[in-house]
Amino acid sequence: VAKFARGVSVVTFEFENVPSATTGVIDRYCPVRPGGNVLHTTQHRFREKSFFASHGLPVTPFRRVTSLPELEEAVADLGIPAVLKTAAWGYDGKGQTIIKSSADAARAWAELKTEEAILEAFIDYECEVSVIVARGPSGETATYGPFRNQHSNHILDVTTFPAGLPTPVEQAALEVAREATLALDVVGILCIEFFVTRGGEVMINEVAPRPHNSGHLTIDGHVTCQFEQQVRAVCGLPLGSNRSHGPCAMANLLGDVWFAEGLGGEPRWEQALELPGVKLHLYGKQEARLGRKMGHLTALGATAEEAEGIVRGARERLVGRG
């Protein structure tokens, strides 16, 4: 690691499940952006929630849990339903389970097979949105979103922009996202995922200190995409324009598409690309597996709803249903 760090000018990461000790070694030789402190906080759900709560930012009510008796006490405190999550190493719905009754606690604790977890109150939300903030070493920022996110089986399915939120809710999400980025002292990219409650409040669900799946629509939907912005930010270059080209949408392509309707082969890309304005992005992964993110489709439209209809229609065409 030290040899690698001595040969580069700056280091960043694409996934937060990296040992924070590794970034500590690298930091002796060159800047790590975002810093190891950001990684240490955001790769652990309890540390992350505690950090934001200590800075007065809105988070879902939570409790740390290290045993079944503690879980039963936390359930009594937060109420049911509630969501039990592993404290670390969880993404795309992995490492979590819903507790629907007090008697369900033992089942949930046994299922997670962990020594440390976090119990969060279940939020009856209107929708889920995300905001992406790029921040350079000088404190310059560029913000994207909010994006409206729709999930299927805990995996992001479709993202649309604009999110169609009332102006006060949109402004609250943008402000909290900027405050979270500043509190963590992020240099690079931070994605903040929110629940929007039925009462119009925004609550931080989780964050990712890297380019995020929901921000993939910036590749075709904005002047400067999140990936270019990350490079600019970590290298200390001026941030690019975050101007949107207009309403846009993204639909994820999971490995399931390769196996849909028993086709068991390459999807019909030409069918999707016949639709005007549809862009296809594949990630170069060699093996398609159920639930594995293999690529995405994007499109612009006169409205977010129109753009969503285009990408959903294009995805249906891949399996001969469009």
C-alpha positions as CSV (number, residue, x, y, z in Angstrom):
1,V,0.0,0.0,0.0
2,A,2.8,2.4,0.9
3,K,4.6,1.7,-2.4
4,F,1.4,2.5,-4.3
5,A,0.7,5.7,-2.3
6,R,4.2,7.0,-3.0
7,G,3.6,6.7,-6.7
8,V,0.4,8.8,-7.0
9,S,-0.7,12.4,-6.2
10,V,-4.1,11.7,-4.6
11,V,-6.2,8.6,-3.7
12,T,-9.9,8.2,-3.7
13,F,-12.2,5.2,-3.5
14,E,-15.3,3.8,-5.3
15,F,-16.7,1.8,-2.4
16,E,-16.8,2.6,1.3
17,N,-16.2,-1.0,2.6
18,V,-12.4,-0.5,2.6
19,P,-10.5,-0.9,5.9
20,S,-10.0,2.5,7.3
21,A,-6.5,1.5,8.4
22,T,-5.6,1.3,4.7
23,T,-6.4,4.9,4.2
24,G,-4.4,5.8,7.3
25,V,-1.3,4.3,5.7
26,I,-1.9,6.0,2.4
27,D,-2.5,9.4,4.1
28,R,1.2,9.4,5.2
29,Y,2.3,9.7,1.6
30,C,-0.5,11.5,-0.3
31,P,-4.0,13.0,0.4
32,V,-6.9,10.6,0.6
33,R,-10.1,12.2,-0.6
34,P,-12.6,11.9,1.0
35,G,-10.5,11.5,4.1
36,G,-10.1,8.4,6.2
37,N,-12.3,10.0,8.9
38,V,-15.2,10.1,6.4
39,L,-14.7,6.5,5.5
40,H,-14.5,5.5,9.2
41,T,-17.8,7.3,10.0
42,T,-19.8,6.3,6.9
43,Q,-18.9,2.6,6.8
44,H,-20.6,2.0,10.2
45,R,-24.3,2.7,10.5
46,F,-24.3,3.5,14.2
47,R,-21.3,5.9,13.9
48,E,-22.9,7.5,10.9
49,K,-26.3,8.1,12.6
50,S,-24.6,9.2,15.8
51,F,-22.4,11.7,13.9
52,F,-25.3,13.4,12.1
53,A,-27.5,13.4,15.3
54,S,-24.7,15.1,17.2
55,H,-24.6,17.8,14.5
56,G,-28.4,18.4,14.8
57,L,-29.2,16.9,11.4
58,P,-32.5,15.0,11.0
59,V,-32.1,11.2,11.2
60,T,-34.4,8.3,11.8
61,P,-34.7,7.4,15.5
62,F,-32.2,4.6,16.3
63,R,-30.6,2.5,19.0
64,R,-27.4,0.5,19.2
65,V,-27.9,-3.2,19.8
66,T,-25.4,-5.9,20.9
67,S,-27.6,-8.6,22.3
68,L,-31.1,-10.0,22.2
69,P,-32.0,-8.4,25.5
70,E,-30.8,-5.0,24.2
71,L,-32.8,-5.5,21.0
72,E,-36.0,-6.3,23.0
73,E,-35.4,-3.1,25.1
74,A,-34.9,-1.1,21.9
75,V,-38.0,-2.5,20.3
76,A,-40.0,-1.5,23.4
77,D,-38.5,2.0,23.2
78,L,-38.8,2.7,19.4
79,G,-42.0,0.7,18.8
80,I,-42.9,-1.6,16.0
81,P,-42.5,-2.0,13.1
82,A,-38.8,-1.3,13.2
83,V,-35.8,-2.1,11.0
84,L,-32.8,-4.1,12.4
85,K,-29.6,-3.6,10.4
86,T,-26.0,-4.8,10.8
87,A,-23.8,-2.0,12.0
88,A,-21.4,-2.5,9.1
89,W,-21.0,-4.1,5.7
90,G,-24.5,-3.6,4.4
91,Y,-25.8,-2.3,1.1
92,D,-28.7,-2.8,-1.3
93,G,-30.9,-4.1,1.4
94,K,-28.4,-6.7,2.6
95,G,-27.8,-7.1,6.3
96,Q,-31.3,-5.9,7.4
97,T,-34.7,-7.2,8.4
98,I,-38.0,-5.8,9.5
99,I,-39.3,-6.5,13.0
100,K,-43.1,-6.6,12.8
101,S,-43.9,-7.6,16.4
102,S,-42.2,-7.8,19.8
103,A,-42.1,-11.6,19.4
104,D,-40.3,-11.2,16.1
105,A,-37.1,-9.8,17.8
106,A,-35.5,-13.2,18.5
107,R,-36.0,-14.3,14.9
108,A,-34.5,-11.0,13.6
109,W,-31.4,-11.2,15.9
110,A,-30.7,-14.8,14.9
111,E,-31.2,-14.0,11.2
112,L,-28.6,-11.2,11.1
113,K,-25.9,-13.3,12.8
114,T,-24.0,-10.2,14.0
115,E,-22.4,-8.9,17.2
116,E,-23.4,-5.3,16.7
117,A,-26.5,-3.9,15.0
118,I,-28.6,-0.8,14.9
119,L,-32.4,-0.7,15.3
120,E,-34.2,2.1,13.5
121,A,-37.7,3.3,13.8
122,F,-39.8,2.4,10.7
123,I,-40.6,5.6,8.8
124,D,-43.9,5.8,6.9
125,Y,-42.5,7.9,4.1
126,E,-44.0,9.5,1.0
127,C,-41.0,8.9,-1.1
128,E,-37.2,8.4,-1.1
129,V,-34.9,11.0,-2.6
130,S,-31.2,11.6,-2.8
131,V,-28.9,14.6,-3.2
132,I,-25.3,14.5,-4.4
133,V,-22.9,17.1,-3.3
134,A,-19.4,17.6,-4.8
135,R,-16.9,19.6,-2.7
136,G,-13.4,20.7,-3.5
137,P,-10.5,21.3,-1.1
138,S,-11.3,25.0,-0.9
139,G,-14.9,24.4,0.1
140,E,-16.4,25.0,-3.3
141,T,-19.5,22.9,-3.8
142,A,-21.8,21.8,-6.6
143,T,-25.1,20.1,-5.8
144,Y,-27.3,17.7,-7.8
145,G,-30.9,16.8,-7.2
146,P,-33.0,16.0,-5.3
147,F,-33.5,12.8,-7.4
148,R,-36.6,10.7,-6.7
149,N,-35.7,7.0,-6.2
150,Q,-37.9,4.0,-6.6
151,H,-36.6,0.6,-5.3
152,S,-37.5,-3.0,-6.0
153,N,-36.5,-5.7,-3.6
154,H,-34.3,-3.1,-1.8
155,I,-32.3,-2.4,-5.0
156,L,-32.6,0.9,-6.8
157,D,-34.8,0.5,-9.8
158,V,-35.6,3.9,-11.3
159,T,-34.4,7.4,-10.6
160,T,-36.0,10.6,-11.9
161,F,-35.2,14.3,-11.9
162,P,-36.7,16.6,-11.0
163,A,-38.2,14.8,-8.0
164,G,-41.5,16.7,-8.0
165,L,-41.2,17.8,-4.4
166,P,-42.8,20.9,-2.9
167,T,-40.3,23.8,-3.0
168,P,-39.8,23.9,0.9
169,V,-39.1,20.1,1.0
170,E,-36.7,20.4,-1.9
171,Q,-34.8,23.3,-0.3
172,A,-34.7,21.4,3.0
173,A,-33.1,18.3,1.4
174,L,-30.5,20.5,-0.4
175,E,-29.7,22.4,2.8
176,V,-29.3,19.3,5.0
177,A,-27.2,17.6,2.3
178,R,-24.8,20.6,2.2
179,E,-24.7,20.7,6.0
180,A,-23.9,17.0,6.2
181,T,-21.1,17.4,3.6
182,L,-19.6,20.3,5.5
183,A,-19.9,18.5,8.9
184,L,-18.0,15.5,7.5
185,D,-15.5,17.8,5.8
186,V,-15.9,15.8,2.6
187,V,-13.5,16.5,-0.3
188,G,-15.0,14.6,-3.2
189,I,-18.5,13.3,-3.6
190,L,-21.2,12.6,-1.0
191,C,-24.6,11.1,-1.7
192,I,-27.2,11.7,1.0
193,E,-30.3,9.5,0.8
194,F,-33.5,10.8,2.5
195,F,-36.9,9.7,3.5
196,V,-39.5,12.3,2.8
197,T,-42.3,11.8,5.4
198,R,-45.9,12.3,4.7
199,G,-45.7,15.4,6.8
200,G,-43.1,16.9,4.5
201,E,-40.0,16.4,6.6
202,V,-36.7,15.1,5.3
203,M,-34.8,12.5,7.3
204,I,-31.3,11.2,6.5
205,N,-31.5,7.4,5.8
206,E,-27.9,6.8,4.8
207,V,-25.0,8.4,3.0
208,A,-22.3,7.2,0.6
209,P,-18.9,9.1,0.2
210,R,-18.6,8.3,-3.5
211,P,-20.5,8.5,-6.8
212,H,-23.9,6.8,-6.3
213,N,-26.2,4.7,-8.4
214,S,-28.9,7.4,-8.3
215,G,-26.4,9.9,-9.8
216,H,-25.8,7.8,-12.9
217,L,-28.4,9.9,-14.7
218,T,-26.0,12.8,-14.5
219,I,-23.9,11.2,-17.2
220,D,-26.4,12.2,-19.8
221,G,-28.6,14.5,-17.9
222,H,-26.1,17.2,-16.7
223,V,-23.3,19.3,-18.1
224,T,-20.8,17.7,-15.7
225,C,-21.5,14.2,-14.4
226,Q,-20.8,13.0,-10.9
227,F,-17.8,10.9,-12.0
228,E,-16.1,13.9,-13.7
229,Q,-17.0,16.0,-10.7
230,Q,-15.4,13.5,-8.3
231,V,-12.1,13.7,-10.3
232,R,-12.2,17.5,-10.3
233,A,-12.9,17.7,-6.6
234,V,-10.3,15.2,-5.4
235,C,-7.6,16.7,-7.7
236,G,-8.3,20.3,-6.6
237,L,-9.6,21.4,-10.0
238,P,-12.4,23.8,-10.5
239,L,-15.8,22.1,-10.2
240,G,-17.8,21.8,-13.4
241,S,-21.2,23.1,-14.1
242,N,-24.0,21.1,-12.4
243,R,-26.6,22.5,-14.8
244,S,-29.2,20.0,-15.9
245,H,-30.1,19.4,-19.6
246,G,-33.7,18.9,-18.5
247,P,-36.0,16.3,-17.0
248,C,-34.3,12.9,-17.1
249,A,-34.6,9.3,-15.8
250,M,-32.5,6.3,-15.3
251,A,-33.5,2.6,-15.1
252,N,-31.2,0.0,-13.7
253,L,-30.4,-3.1,-15.6
254,L,-29.9,-6.1,-13.3
255,G,-28.7,-9.5,-14.3
256,D,-32.3,-10.6,-14.2
257,V,-32.7,-9.1,-17.7
258,W,-30.4,-11.7,-19.1
259,F,-32.6,-14.4,-17.8
260,A,-36.0,-12.9,-18.3
261,E,-38.7,-15.0,-20.0
262,G,-36.2,-17.9,-20.1
263,L,-34.2,-16.1,-22.8
264,G,-30.9,-17.0,-21.2
265,G,-28.8,-14.8,-23.4
266,E,-27.8,-11.3,-24.4
267,P,-30.7,-8.8,-24.1
268,R,-32.1,-7.3,-27.3
269,W,-30.1,-4.0,-27.1
270,E,-31.3,-2.9,-30.5
271,Q,-34.9,-3.0,-29.4
272,A,-34.3,-0.6,-26.6
273,L,-32.1,1.7,-28.6
274,E,-34.7,2.1,-31.3
275,L,-36.5,4.5,-29.0
276,P,-35.2,8.1,-29.6
277,G,-33.0,9.5,-27.0
278,V,-32.3,6.3,-25.1
279,K,-28.7,5.9,-23.9
280,L,-27.3,2.5,-22.9
281,H,-24.5,2.1,-20.3
282,L,-23.0,-1.3,-19.6
283,Y,-20.4,-1.8,-16.8
284,G,-18.3,-4.5,-18.5
285,K,-19.1,-7.2,-15.9
286,Q,-18.3,-10.6,-17.4
287,E,-21.1,-12.6,-15.7
288,A,-24.7,-11.7,-15.4
289,R,-26.3,-12.8,-12.1
290,L,-29.8,-12.3,-10.6
291,G,-29.8,-9.0,-8.7
292,R,-26.4,-7.9,-10.0
293,K,-26.2,-4.4,-11.4
294,M,-25.0,-4.8,-15.0
295,G,-25.8,-1.4,-16.5
296,H,-28.5,1.3,-16.9
297,L,-30.6,3.1,-19.4
298,T,-31.1,6.9,-19.4
299,A,-33.3,9.3,-21.3
300,L,-34.4,12.9,-21.3
301,G,-38.0,14.0,-21.6
302,A,-40.3,17.0,-21.5
303,T,-41.2,15.9,-17.9
304,A,-39.7,13.5,-15.4
305,E,-42.7,11.3,-16.0
306,E,-42.2,11.2,-19.7
307,A,-38.5,10.4,-19.2
308,E,-39.4,7.6,-16.8
309,G,-41.9,6.1,-19.3
310,I,-39.2,6.1,-22.0
311,V,-36.6,4.2,-19.9
312,R,-39.2,1.8,-18.5
313,G,-40.4,1.1,-22.0
314,A,-36.9,0.6,-23.3
315,R,-36.1,-1.9,-20.6
316,E,-39.3,-3.8,-21.4
317,R,-38.2,-4.0,-25.0
318,L,-35.0,-5.8,-23.9
319,V,-37.0,-8.9,-23.0
320,G,-39.5,-8.6,-25.9
321,R,-42.3,-7.2,-23.9
322,G,-42.2,-3.6,-25.3
